[in-house]
Amino acid sequence: MSIPQFELANPPTDAISAIQFAPTSLRLLVASWDKHVYLYDTSSTGGQLLNKFEHRAPVLDVCFGEDEEEAYTAGLDWDVRCINLTTGAQTVLSSHDAGVKSVLYDRQHNILVSGSWDSTLHVHHLSKPSDPPVKISLPNKPFSLSLTSTRLVVAMASRALHIYQLADLASESAASGIEPWQRRESSLKFMTRAVACMPNDEGYASSSIEGRVAVEWFDPSTTSQSRKYAFKCHRQPSPEGVDVVYPVNALAFHPVHGTFASGGGDGFVALWDGVAKRRIRQYQRYTTSVSALSFSGNGKFLAVAVSPGFEDGREGVGEGMVGIFIRELGHGEAKGKGMK
């Protein structure tokens, strides 16, 4: 590419709730409140809209499946769906009793996990498609889910957080009585907006509506837990000199360097070194709230979705307010302090 960033043509017509790059290509899935899932090829400037798939209600999350011809979706129709991206055929895998906020596919165990505002997880064993999902009751509504190679992190209302072992969820004897490996209370004082796991399987970052991010480690030892911390971010000074606090809507870890990006209601994206506890850089301000982020599988590109966030009191979506930007990262741009 001749420029470091470009905007995708033919964006969704309503707010973007989730985006995800394919594991091994520059295909990008996008979930929108306009009741569609979009599939783009972002390998050239401007990108190409390959297809879009209509749903019965706004779509809140989307992920790729076993290969790049398969996607899973979750949304306000209460359904968990599988889409054949080649034929467009859709199959309902299960239905919750309220909107489905998150859906994640774990390739190693071939399971799909969905989290719903009915305060349940559905664990779908995809090798046995005729079997009903295993249902796990949660103490609160799940707001965000994230996977490592061995664990599932569920961030919920009331600052509750559960960590599950994927091997337990994938077990053939798995039942609704599966207990979390760890139960935690968020280090953040206000409602959790997003959670994202470190690619090295050592911990996670979470963000809140009150302009803060927390970094924590799985290891329950006192030494490891003493490393956890939280910091302020995505705050902008008002003309009166008072900080205006914005929600941190999105988090994404770099798959190679282990640094992470945050996107806020202030329209900024920042890169952070969670180990060195420092900000690496902040990009130029976007036109409106950053609603979702995704790094490409090789870490060379960052997709940034912007959508109206109502922070300034406006309602409805105006022309040009929803967009997806693809940023090419320069050599070393996402490296943390002391990384080779």
N, C-alpha and C positions, 0 to 999 in steps of 0.2 A: 504494500500500500504506500502511496506517495504522501499521505497525510496521517498523523497519529490518531485521528478520531474522525468518524463520520456518523451521520444519523441514518437509521434504516428508513427506507421508503415504505409507504403503506403501513403505518403503525396502527394499533388498535384505536377504536373510537371512544373508549372509556378507560378508566383507571386500570393500570397494570398491577396485578397482584403478585406475580411470580415470573421469573425467567430462569432458564437453565440451558447451558451449553451441553452438547452431546459429549460423551467421554473422549472420543478420538477424532472429532471433526469440528468444523465451525458451524454446524447446524445449531439453531437456537429455538427452543420452545418458549412460548409466551402465553401466560394465562391472563385473561382480562375480564373486567366487570361487564364488558359488552356481550358476554355469553359465548365467547369464542376462545378456542386455543389456536394460536398461530405457529406456523413452522417456517423459519427463515433459513436461507443459506447466506451467511455473513462473510463469505470468503472474498468478496469483492466490494469495492466502495459503493455504498448505497444499499447493498444487500439485495436479496431476491426473496419475495414472498412465495414460498413453494405451495402452501395450502393453508386453509383455515377450517376449523372443525366446530360446528355449532353445537351448543349445549342448551338445556332448558332453563338455565339460570346462570348468574355470574359464576365464573370459574376462579377459585381461590388459590389453587396450586397445581403444579404439573411437574412430571419428571420423565426421563427416558427409562425404558425397561431393559430387557436382556440385550437388545441391540438397538440401532438407531432407526429401526422401522416400527418401534413399539413405544407408546407413551401411556402414562397413567395420569388421571386427572381427579381433582376433588373440587367440590363447590357447593353452592347454595341450593342445588337440587337434592342434596343429602346423599348423592350417589358417589361411589368410587368406580371409575370407568377405565377400561383399557381401549386405546385407539390404535388400530392398524394404520400407520401413517402412510402406507402405500395405497391401500384400498379405501381408507376413510371409515371402515367398519368400526362400530363402537359396541362394547360389551359391558354391561353393568356387573361388577364383581360382587358388590355388596351395597346395602343401603343403611345409613345411620338414621338416628331419630332427630337429627338437627343438621345444620350446615357442617360440611367437612372442611376443616381449615388447612390440613397438611396431608401430603402423601409422599412416601419415600420408598425407593426400591433398593434392596440390598442384593447385589449380584452374587456375592459369595455364598449366601444361604438361600438365594432364590425366594425371598419373601418380600411382600409389599406391606407396609404399615401405613395406616391412615389414622388421623386424629381428628375427632369431631367435637363440636360444641355440646354434644350430648354427654360429654365427659367420659368417652370411651376411646380405646384404641381397637382397631380391627387389624389382626395379623393374618394376611392371606398367604397360605402355603401354595405357591404357584405351580409346584410340581403335581399338586392334586387339585386341579381347577374345579372339580365337582364338590369338593369339601367346603362347608361353610367356614368363614373366617373365625379364628379364635378371638373372643371379645374380652378385653381387659378393662375393668372399671378404674377410673381415675378419681382422685378426690376433688378435682377442679377442672374447668374448661382448659384444654390445651391451646396455647397461643402459637407455639412454634416447636418444630421437631428438627433434629439433626442427627446424622449417623457418622460413626467412625467405622473402622474395619471390624470392630468387635462390640461396639456399644450403641445404644440409642438414647439420646437425651430428649426429655419431654419437659418443656417449660410451660407452666400453667398459671392460671389466675391465683390470686392470694399469695404470690411470690413462691409458690411450691414448685419443686423440680424433682423429677424422677429420672434415674439412670438405670437402664435395663441392659443385660447381657444379651447380645443377639443370638448366641447359642441357645439360651433359654427360650427365646421367642421362636426359634426355628425348630426346636425339639419336636419330634413326632408325638411325644406325649404331652405337648404343650396344651394347657387348658386355661380357662379364665382365671384360675387362681395363681397365675404367675406373679411372683413378687419382684419388685425392683431391686437391683443390686445395691443401689444407694438412694436414700431420700434426703433431699437438701432443701434449705430455704435460700432463696436468692440473696446475693450480696447487695442487690439494688433495692432501694426503699420504695420505688414506684413500679407500676405495672410493666412486666416484661413485654417487649415488642418482638425481639428476635433472638435466636440462639444459633450458633454455628460451631462445629467441632474442629479441633486442630487435626490436620492431615496425619500427624505422627501418632495419633491415638492417645495423647497424653492429657488432653483437657478440652476446654471450650471457652468461648466468649459469649456473653449475653448483653443485651442492650435494653434500655427502658424508654418510656415516654418522656422522661425527665432529663434528657441529654447526658446520659452516662453509659459507660460500658464497663463490664466486669470481666476479668480474666481469671479462670480457676483451673485447677488440676484434679484429675480423677483420683490419684493416689491419696488414700485417706490418712496417711501418716501425718503427724503433727508438723514435721519438717516441710512436707509438700504443701500442706494447707496454709502454712505461714507465708507462702509465696503469693497467695491470691490477693488481688487488689482491684480497685475500681477507680475510674477517672472521669472527669468532666470532658465533654466534647459537644460539638454542634450547638454552640452558643454564639450569638452575634450581638454586638453592642447596639443599643438603641441610640437615637439622637440625644437622649438624656443621659447617656453613659451607663445605662443599666443593661445587664446581660439579658437578652431574650432567649429563652430555653426552647429547644426544638426536640421532638422525638427522634430517636435513632431507629429508623425503620428497617434497615437491612445490614447484614453482616455476611462476609464471604472470605474464607481463608484461601490464600494462594497455594495451589497444589504442590508447588516445588519448594518455595522458600519458607512457607509456614507463617508468613506475615499475613495480616488481614486488612480488608477494606471495610469501611463503615459508610453508610449513606443516611443522610438526615433530612428532616423537614425543612432545614435551611437551604436545601439545594446543593450542598457540598458533598463530595466524596473525599475521604481521607484514607491514607495507607498508614498502618501502624505496625511497629515491631513490639509484639506483646511480651517478649522475653526481656528486651532492653528497656521496655516501658517508655517508648518515645514515638512521636509521629515522624514518619518518613517524609511524607509530602501531602499536600492538599491541592486538589485540582480546581479549575475555575468553576465559578458558580453556575449551576444549571438554572433553567427558567422557572422551575418549580420543584416540589419535593422529590427526593430520590426515594423510590418505592421498592426497588429490588436490584440485586447485584448478582453477577455470576462470572467467575473466571473460566476461561477455556481449559480443557483438560491438560494442555501443555503449559499453561500459565502465561502465554504470550499475549492474550487479549482479555479485556474486562468489558463485560456488557453492563450498561447502566440504564435502568428504566426510570423515567421521570413521570410523575402524575400529580394532579392537584391534591393537596393535603389538607385543605381547609384551615391551615394555620393562620391565614390572614382574613378569615371570615367569609371567603367566597364559597359559593356552592355551585355545583354543576361544572361541566368540563367545557372550556372554551377551545376554539380551534388553535392548534399548535401547542397546546399545553401537555399533551401526552406524547411521549417519544421514547425511542431506544437508541442509545449511542454505543458504538463499538470503539473502544480505545485500544490501540496497539501499544504495548508496554516496551519501552526502550530497554537495552541491556542493563541489567542491574537495577532497574527502576523499582522493583518490588523486593529487593534484597534488604534484609535487616542489618543491623550494626554487627560488624565483624564477620559477616558471611562471605565466603569465598565465591 
